Amino acid sequence: MKRWAILTVLLYATALILLTIPVLLVAFGSWAVGGWSENGAGMSLADALQVYRHWFYWLWLAVLVAGQALLLLLPIHRAERRLPARRSLQAPVFVSAFFLAILTFAGLLAVFCAAFKEEGFGMFGFLTPFRTVEVYPSDLQTTVGMLITVLVFWFIWGVIFHKFARADDPDARLKHAVRWLLRGSILELIVAVPSHVIVRQRNDCCAPAGTFWGIATGISVMLLCLGPGVFFLFVERFQRLKPKRSPAETQSA
């Protein structure tokens, strides 16, 4: 079962890597006012390939892959007919709350970028507890404000999930987690895609980066939800192909 889980995680990582360039080219194509480049030609393939050189891209990919692996802890135990460990029972709650917090934050960032242009990022800086007398938050204050926002959303979603999942059996807990993530990703994309169109039509400088991250997050989490389903397909196929033991063999064992 662990081999099938590893294969599922690898398929998820491969899908994200392969979809990166097409999504970038579509999001920053020449369909908007002025395109993404100075000559209005939009992002080129060479420009899009530069994303693989940024450490943040691989960090985010590692977080997504780790989340997929944690979501598969519970199905592995159930497929192997073992009593799930406590950490595997809490994994769906932990992972779902985290990614729902990221989705909420990404949707809020997309709205801020659409409403306040480049100043959309700075809106989170006003949530920093150590504000100075400056009128506009600094980059450090903005970063801290973003982290605080994610942590607050993570805590809120964690409390909600823990309350609803307390009485659930393990299978229902996983199904609820995947269902909430799928619905959250769809709702976040409904917000992020129009926001991206708005900022691209205005030919904003930095705002499209925020709205695009919302689109990338929604797609990534949506694909994340397919992992448990794909894994169970592998398990069912494996069990069908596995030769059945006769009653005599079972009794002798």
Backbone torsions as a table, in degrees:
resi	resn	phi	psi	omega
1	MET	NA	-35.6	-179.3
2	LYS	-65.2	-33.2	178.5
3	ARG	-65.9	-40.5	177.0
4	TRP	-65.3	-37.3	178.0
5	ALA	-65.3	-42.2	177.8
6	ILE	-63.0	-40.5	178.0
7	LEU	-62.9	-39.8	178.2
8	THR	-62.8	-43.3	179.1
9	VAL	-64.2	-41.7	179.2
10	LEU	-64.7	-39.3	177.0
11	LEU	-63.2	-39.7	178.7
12	TYR	-64.3	-46.3	179.5
13	ALA	-63.0	-41.0	179.3
14	THR	-63.8	-41.6	179.5
15	ALA	-62.3	-41.3	179.1
16	LEU	-64.4	-43.1	-179.1
17	ILE	-65.0	-41.8	-178.2
18	LEU	-71.1	-30.2	-179.2
19	LEU	-83.2	-13.2	-175.3
20	THR	-58.9	-52.1	-175.6
21	ILE	-67.0	-47.6	177.9
22	PRO	-59.1	-40.8	179.8
23	VAL	-66.3	-39.5	176.9
24	LEU	-61.8	-46.3	-177.8
25	LEU	-65.1	-36.4	178.4
26	VAL	-71.9	-43.4	-175.8
27	ALA	-68.1	-33.7	-176.7
28	PHE	-117.0	35.0	177.0
29	GLY	-75.2	-174.3	-175.7
30	SER	-87.5	13.4	-177.3
31	TRP	-74.6	-18.2	-177.7
32	ALA	-92.7	172.7	-179.6
33	VAL	-63.9	118.6	177.4
34	GLY	78.2	-4.4	-177.7
35	GLY	64.3	-165.8	179.0
36	TRP	-94.8	-29.1	180.0
37	SER	-94.4	172.4	-177.3
38	GLU	-66.0	-32.4	-178.8
39	ASN	-87.6	3.3	176.8
40	GLY	75.9	13.8	-177.3
41	ALA	-85.9	-6.1	-178.0
42	GLY	81.8	175.4	-179.2
43	MET	-71.1	133.7	178.3
44	SER	-89.5	168.1	178.4
45	LEU	-62.6	-39.0	178.8
46	ALA	-63.6	-39.5	177.1
47	ASP	-64.5	-41.7	-178.7
48	ALA	-65.4	-36.0	-178.7
49	LEU	-66.7	-18.3	179.5
50	GLN	-65.5	-18.3	-178.3
51	VAL	-63.2	-28.5	-179.6
52	TYR	-71.0	-8.6	179.5
53	ARG	-93.9	-5.6	-177.0
54	HIS	-94.6	133.2	-178.7
55	TRP	-66.9	-29.9	-178.0
56	PHE	-64.2	-34.5	178.8
57	TYR	-62.2	-45.5	-178.4
58	TRP	-73.0	-30.6	175.0
59	LEU	-65.0	-46.3	179.2
60	TRP	-64.0	-38.4	177.0
61	LEU	-63.0	-41.2	178.5
62	ALA	-63.9	-38.9	178.1
63	VAL	-64.0	-43.7	180.0
64	LEU	-64.6	-43.2	-179.8
65	VAL	-65.6	-40.5	177.4
66	ALA	-63.4	-39.9	176.9
67	GLY	-62.8	-41.2	177.0
68	GLN	-62.2	-42.0	179.5
69	ALA	-64.2	-40.2	179.7
70	LEU	-67.0	-35.9	177.6
71	LEU	-66.4	-23.5	-178.6
72	LEU	-89.7	-4.4	178.8
73	LEU	-59.6	-48.0	-177.9
74	LEU	-65.9	-47.5	177.6
75	PRO	-59.4	-33.2	179.1
76	ILE	-63.8	-47.5	179.3
77	HIS	-61.7	-41.3	-178.6
78	ARG	-69.2	-38.8	-179.6
79	ALA	-68.4	-32.6	178.9
80	GLU	-86.8	5.3	177.5
81	ARG	57.4	38.0	176.7
82	ARG	-108.5	155.9	176.9
83	LEU	-69.1	120.4	-178.0
84	PRO	-61.8	138.2	175.4
85	ALA	-71.6	162.5	-177.6
86	ARG	-61.6	-39.0	-178.7
87	ARG	-66.7	-33.0	178.2
88	SER	-72.6	-29.5	176.5
89	LEU	-70.9	-33.8	-179.5
90	GLN	-86.1	-13.6	-176.8
91	ALA	-58.7	-46.3	178.9
92	PRO	-60.0	-37.7	178.6
93	VAL	-67.1	-46.7	-178.4
94	PHE	-62.0	-49.9	-176.5
95	VAL	-69.1	-44.0	-177.9
96	SER	-63.6	-42.7	178.9
97	ALA	-62.9	-39.7	-179.8
98	PHE	-64.6	-49.2	-176.5
99	PHE	-73.0	-29.8	172.5
100	LEU	-67.6	-34.4	174.6
101	ALA	-64.8	-41.1	177.6
102	ILE	-64.9	-41.5	178.4
103	LEU	-63.3	-43.2	178.8
104	THR	-62.7	-44.2	178.7
105	PHE	-63.5	-44.8	-178.9
106	ALA	-64.2	-39.8	176.9
107	GLY	-64.9	-40.7	178.3
108	LEU	-65.8	-39.8	177.4
109	LEU	-63.3	-40.8	179.0
110	ALA	-62.5	-41.4	178.0
111	VAL	-64.7	-43.0	179.1
112	PHE	-61.7	-42.0	180.0
113	CYS	-66.1	-37.5	179.0
114	ALA	-70.2	-32.9	-175.9
115	ALA	-88.1	-38.0	-172.4
116	PHE	-117.2	10.1	179.0
117	LYS	58.2	-131.8	-176.6
118	GLU	-65.2	-25.8	-179.8
119	GLU	-75.0	-1.8	-179.3
120	GLY	-61.5	-36.7	178.2
121	PHE	-63.9	-39.1	-175.8
122	GLY	-69.2	-13.6	179.4
123	MET	-61.1	-31.2	178.8
124	PHE	-73.3	-21.8	179.3
125	GLY	-65.8	-22.6	178.7
126	PHE	-73.2	-11.2	177.5
127	LEU	-89.3	-2.0	-179.7
128	THR	-71.1	131.6	-178.1
129	PRO	-70.8	-20.9	-177.6
130	PHE	-107.1	50.6	177.8
131	ARG	-62.3	145.0	175.6
132	THR	-100.4	-172.3	-178.4
133	VAL	-81.2	0.1	-180.0
134	GLU	-65.6	145.6	-179.8
135	VAL	-70.1	-43.6	-177.8
136	TYR	-110.4	135.5	-177.2
137	PRO	-62.0	147.4	176.2
138	SER	-78.2	174.3	179.7
139	ASP	-63.0	-39.3	179.0
140	LEU	-64.3	-43.6	179.0
141	GLN	-64.4	-38.0	177.7
142	THR	-64.3	-43.9	179.4
143	THR	-63.0	-45.6	178.8
144	VAL	-63.5	-40.6	177.9
145	GLY	-61.8	-38.5	177.3
146	MET	-64.2	-43.9	179.7
147	LEU	-63.6	-41.3	178.8
148	ILE	-62.6	-41.6	179.7
149	THR	-61.3	-45.5	179.3
150	VAL	-62.7	-43.8	-179.5
151	LEU	-63.8	-39.7	178.8
152	VAL	-65.3	-45.5	177.7
153	PHE	-63.2	-38.0	179.1
154	TRP	-62.3	-43.3	179.1
155	PHE	-64.3	-44.6	-178.4
156	ILE	-63.1	-48.3	179.9
157	TRP	-66.7	-33.1	177.2
158	GLY	-63.4	-42.4	177.6
159	VAL	-63.7	-43.3	-179.8
160	ILE	-62.6	-46.5	-178.7
161	PHE	-66.1	-40.6	-178.9
162	HIS	-64.1	-36.2	179.8
163	LYS	-68.8	-43.7	-177.3
164	PHE	-78.5	-26.3	-175.8
165	ALA	-92.6	-2.9	-175.0
166	ARG	-62.6	-40.0	-176.4
167	ALA	-96.7	2.3	-177.1
168	ASP	-80.6	149.5	168.1
169	ASP	-78.3	164.0	-174.5
170	PRO	-55.1	-43.7	-179.1
171	ASP	-63.8	-43.1	179.2
172	ALA	-65.7	-35.3	179.6
173	ARG	-62.9	-43.5	179.3
174	LEU	-67.1	-42.4	-179.7
175	LYS	-63.1	-41.1	178.3
176	HIS	-64.0	-40.9	-179.8
177	ALA	-62.3	-47.3	-179.6
178	VAL	-65.1	-39.1	-179.9
179	ARG	-64.4	-42.2	179.5
180	TRP	-67.1	-39.5	178.6
181	LEU	-65.4	-41.2	-179.8
182	LEU	-65.0	-45.5	178.6
183	ARG	-64.8	-40.3	179.3
184	GLY	-64.8	-39.6	179.2
185	SER	-66.7	-39.3	178.2
186	ILE	-65.0	-45.1	179.2
187	LEU	-63.2	-39.2	179.9
188	GLU	-66.7	-37.4	177.3
189	LEU	-67.1	-34.8	177.3
190	ILE	-61.9	-29.7	178.0
191	VAL	-85.5	-43.1	-172.0
192	ALA	-72.6	-40.1	-176.5
193	VAL	-63.7	-51.5	176.8
194	PRO	-61.7	-35.1	178.0
195	SER	-63.7	-38.9	178.8
196	HIS	-66.3	-40.1	177.7
197	VAL	-62.2	-39.9	-179.3
198	ILE	-63.3	-48.9	-176.3
199	VAL	-70.8	-31.0	177.5
200	ARG	-71.4	-35.9	178.5
201	GLN	-68.2	-27.1	176.4
202	ARG	-82.7	-9.5	-177.7
203	ASN	60.2	42.6	177.2
204	ASP	-67.3	160.9	-177.1
205	CYS	-85.7	-63.3	-174.0
206	CYS	-101.8	-22.6	-176.9
207	ALA	-57.6	-37.8	178.8
208	PRO	-59.4	-27.5	178.1
209	ALA	-64.9	-39.5	178.9
210	GLY	-68.3	-43.8	179.7
211	THR	-69.8	-34.7	177.7
212	PHE	-65.9	-38.1	177.9
213	TRP	-61.7	-33.9	174.8
214	GLY	-63.1	-42.0	178.1
215	ILE	-65.1	-45.4	-179.9
216	ALA	-62.3	-39.0	179.1
217	THR	-66.1	-44.1	179.8
218	GLY	-61.6	-44.1	179.2
219	ILE	-65.8	-41.3	-177.6
220	SER	-64.0	-44.7	-179.1
221	VAL	-70.6	-34.3	177.3
222	MET	-62.6	-43.1	176.6
223	LEU	-68.6	-30.4	177.6
224	LEU	-59.3	-35.4	-178.0
225	CYS	-67.9	-20.6	-178.9
226	LEU	-77.0	-17.6	-175.7
227	GLY	-56.9	-56.5	178.9
228	PRO	-58.2	-38.6	179.0
229	GLY	-64.9	-43.2	178.1
230	VAL	-63.9	-39.3	-179.5
231	PHE	-62.7	-43.6	-179.9
232	PHE	-66.2	-31.0	174.3
233	LEU	-63.8	-41.1	176.6
234	PHE	-62.0	-43.4	-178.0
235	VAL	-63.4	-45.6	179.8
236	GLU	-63.2	-40.0	178.3
237	ARG	-64.8	-40.8	-179.4
238	PHE	-64.8	-41.4	-178.6
239	GLN	-70.6	-31.3	176.7
240	ARG	-69.5	-36.8	-179.2
241	LEU	-80.0	-18.9	-178.4
242	LYS	-71.9	127.3	-179.1
243	PRO	-63.6	137.1	-179.0
244	LYS	-81.7	142.0	179.9
245	ARG	-85.5	141.4	178.7
246	SER	-72.1	160.9	178.4
247	PRO	-59.7	-33.7	179.2
248	ALA	-66.6	-42.3	178.7
249	GLU	-65.7	-37.9	179.5
250	THR	-66.0	-39.9	-179.0
251	GLN	-68.8	-39.2	179.2
252	SER	-68.9	-32.1	178.1
253	ALA	-69.8	NA	NA
